[in-house]
């Protein structure tokens, strides 16, 4: 099963930093895309497609209100098909494409045809035209295939006004195409070109800033990442969330970043990796993301504070941690029972050394299982 995790999506419509079922994510993006089209609004959100093993199979940026795709199913299908991968990763690519077909409801798979030249025509200008003139323009967009047949009808429009609005619309579409091409660099793994294209822009959206900061972090250019985001906690969180770094690499990079920009969040993250769970719980004013909530839940579990761990679990809904908590309770009960049996066996008037050894071995086995949680 695939999960989708969004970063930077409109929070009133799509949960951020939560693993959503793929079908749910498709429905949410479809609904929000249509709403933003109607409202002439725009927003961008990063998203990650996560496989059953927890690894990222795909990452991209969905532009709501852009008319690029009706939902993430269409974007992933289109982009992933074009991405060049090594033979070793071909199986992952095929698995991804098969899964999105299986998990997407048929109602969201329907292809759409849109006249991109009229998508962004200035609606204020068009609203000042007469009703029949507006109908003519909107009808043209809806019947692209037969558009040339009806060009004669445009003779009755206020020619100068229409052409000016149309030209502005085409200009905006050209800008969007450039933006799409920029993101394609990142999707195709051409990071250097992607980085240069973002740096060359005079203004960046919030989503573009996040992406640029992540690219700087890959090069350990911490100062540039902080300069672009103006938030040291957020930048350190990007390091923590980077799925391409293993544990040792994260520890190394967070340590280096914390030396330049000390934060309680970095101390919290490092304490987690080092197993210093008491320190984690004592650090004040931590910016709790879903991932840090999971880390805190695990820390409370390791400290044996099961009720507090259960309470914190409500903030992240991790199935894996829920299973660990349940198993911790079972193992704790089994260990208590074995300890009582061992005490009774040792107190018996006629000691059974074989039975004592069997209980001792089983007790150690359960204690080791508990320690490994």
MOFEN-V466511 format. One record per pair of residues at least 12 apart in sequence whose C-alpha atoms are under 7 Angstrom apart, sorted by the first residue. I is the first residue (numbers start at 1). J is the second residue. D is the distance in whole Angstrom. If there is no record, write none. Layout:
i = [I,I]
j = [J,J]
d = [D,D]
This chain:
i = [1,1,2,2,2,2,2,2,3,3,3,3,3,3,3,4,4,4,4,4,4,4,4,4,5,5,5,5,5,5,5,6,6,6,6,7,7,7,8,8,8,9,9,14,17,18,22,23,23,23,26,26,26,29,29,30,30,32,33,33,33,33,36,36,37,40,41,42,42,42,43,43,43,44,44,44,44,44,45,45,45,45,46,46,46,47,47,47,48,57,60,73,77,83,114,115,115,116,117,117,117,118,118,118,119,120,120,120,121,121,121,121,122,122,125,133,182,182,195,195,198,209,209,213,213,213,214,222,232,233,233,236,236,239,251,254,264,264,265,265,268,268,272,277,290,293,293,293,294,297,297,297,301,324,328,331,331,335,335,335,338,338,342,342]
j = [51,52,21,22,49,50,51,52,19,20,21,22,49,50,51,19,20,21,22,25,47,48,49,50,17,18,19,20,47,48,49,45,46,47,48,45,46,47,45,46,207,44,45,28,290,290,103,103,104,105,71,72,73,71,72,70,71,64,64,65,70,71,64,65,65,65,65,64,65,66,63,64,65,61,62,63,64,207,61,62,63,207,60,61,62,59,60,61,60,96,187,100,97,188,141,141,144,173,169,170,173,141,166,169,169,169,172,173,165,166,168,169,165,169,165,157,194,197,212,215,212,228,229,225,228,229,238,257,261,263,265,254,266,254,270,266,283,286,286,287,280,283,295,299,316,312,315,316,316,309,312,313,325,373,370,366,370,363,366,367,359,363,356,359]
d = [7,6,7,6,7,6,5,6,6,5,5,5,6,5,7,5,5,6,6,7,7,6,5,6,6,6,5,6,5,5,7,7,6,4,7,6,5,6,5,6,7,7,5,7,6,7,7,6,5,7,6,6,6,5,7,5,5,7,5,5,6,7,6,5,5,7,6,5,5,7,6,5,7,7,6,4,6,6,5,5,7,6,6,4,6,6,6,6,7,7,7,7,7,6,7,5,6,7,6,5,7,6,7,6,7,5,7,7,6,6,7,4,6,7,7,6,6,6,7,7,7,6,7,4,7,7,7,7,7,7,7,7,7,7,7,7,7,6,6,7,5,7,7,5,5,7,7,6,6,5,6,6,7,7,6,6,6,6,6,7,7,6,6,6]
